[in-house]
Amino acid sequence: VGGAIAPGPAVMTAYLADHTALLPRIKWPVRIPPIGRSTRSAMAVGAVAGYAGLLKAVCARLAEAIGEKHATVILTGGFAKRLARSMGRRVRVSPRLTLEGLLRVYAINKAR
């Protein structure tokens, strides 16, 4: 049906480190507290909580566009499991979605 692609929390914090004078790079995975009490933990909280909000908004928009309140949401990538817990809805986690798709394309082409 379709979907959306957005940069993950690691890309967000890398961008901040690369485009600001004083913000550091974060080594992931880090423990993410409820409230950041250091620069690194505050960046992690902002990236993960902000990204969870982004995901919720994108999912709501896509569900509205297709007229499905209970559409299947599939999360992929390095933060998929961590973000799935903060979604407030059931999601499927598929860390190797791209590789699985490439395998299917290969199998289809090989059969021809």
Order of alpha helices (4+ residues) and beta strands (2+ residues): alpha-alpha-beta-alpha-beta-alpha
